[in-house]
């Protein structure tokens, strides 16, 4: 939740519920992309 508030903001800005859902989906995609970029790839060596 802290990462969400840092990146997206403390509250949704869209007044309509449908637009809020879209805003939340965009925020989730941004956070997922950031997480994927920062996650190391592990390879089995043995």
Number of C-alpha atoms within 10 A of each C-alpha: 6 9 9 15 10 9 11 17 12 11 10 14 10 13 8 8 10 10 13 15 13 12 15 17 12 13 17 14 11 15 16 12 12 11 11 11 9 9 9 8 6 6 6 4 4 3
